[in-house]
Amino acid sequence: MRTLIQALRTKELRNKILFVFGIIIIYRIGSFIPTPGVDYTAVQDCVAGTTNEDFIGLVNLFSGGALLQLSIFALGIMPYITASIVVQLLRVVIPRFEALHKEGQSGEAKLTQYTRYLTIGLAVLQSTTILVTARTGALFGYACDGTKIIPDNSVWNLIVMVLIMTGGTGLIMWMAELITDKAIGNGMSVLIFMSICSGFLPQLWEIGYGTNGADGDWTKFGIVVGTLVVILIFVVYVELAQRRIPVQYTRRMIGRKMYGGTSTYLPLKINMSGVIPPIFASSILAVPTLIAQFGKTDQSWVKWINTNLADTTSVWYIALYALMIVFFCFFYTSITFNTDETADNMKQYGGFIPGIRAGRATSQYLTYVMNRLNTVGAVYLLFVALIPTVLIMALNLNAKLPFGGTTILIIAGVGLDTLRQAKARTEQFQYEGFLLEDETNTESK
């Protein structure tokens, strides 16, 4: 709160904050503007009877409810997130991408350009898939069989709708980059944060108030809110925790100046993989459920999927979900944090870990530490991700909880990152003001 008050007192920071709010307002307005060619009344009737808890529900969460509304921002920022992850993973497969990553700022700019192109391609593919599934009713879980969501089934109308949705994704990507470049916080993270929070409070209130004032339970509401607060505090504590590895730099003579001889540390987070493992796990487990919607309900394989994978409280779903989270926790961390590269960089600049030889021995030591951290991080992610399932089973909640493991991690992570940037900017302007004031007093004397 103190950081926010100090930021609002500074004119430039206040303008940045207002700029972010302006972008958020435009983003939320676009989430309610229907795509031309969609029967808005029919969509509202279908949404009222839809309870998607699969991959479609996850995408709808990240789009702030715009997906099921079939709005111009229906895709949200999911194409950009997917493209960013794909480009990051391709660094392991394509040497050219890894070389660009090592080039520094110019290489990262090139990778960002590739990410934008891939985002548009994925937006075309995803918008086409969404519109086709909307026409068949699969998008809404067959809650509106026989209802014409898109009255005009011509190819030309489909092409126009795909172009509009793709353009909406491009506009969102541009607005997010504006926030990152000209305001405070990471643009994509801020938009995800607002999308999740837009439907958070109404769903939370529905647990206590119920539907139209009926079948509500304020005791369950209090338990859910209390659990949410405790988990948020726990997540913030773990996300801020670090394993600090001491690093010593030797003294080196460059020209006529002596450099180095300093002591610092290498900060390693407990949860290096962030929110990626739960997202990957839930997305992969949702694919069979999505495929089963196109099969006949009396087929044996469709029945098995609907019984064991569509139900998030089933033993099969929980076991597979847990295994995938552990796997992606180790896999994604090994890609984003290369111990060999880190050890080589330390050796190049004359750095070493006390008691550990530079080079290969340092890499092996960092791998050992990361394996231990990943083990703790995987257990932490499992605890946070499975809490909603435990609450649903313990409290016998029929409706989906307004928060999940992914939601909690995003809210805490984005909030901490934005607050950290705001605090750094505030301290920067305070130092600048102090220096300018000191210079003014010196000149007056």
Summary of the structure (lengths in Angstrom):
residues: 445
radius of gyration: 24.9
end to end distance: 38.1
largest distance: 90.7
contacts: 1387
relative contact order: 0.11
helix: 71%
strand: 6%
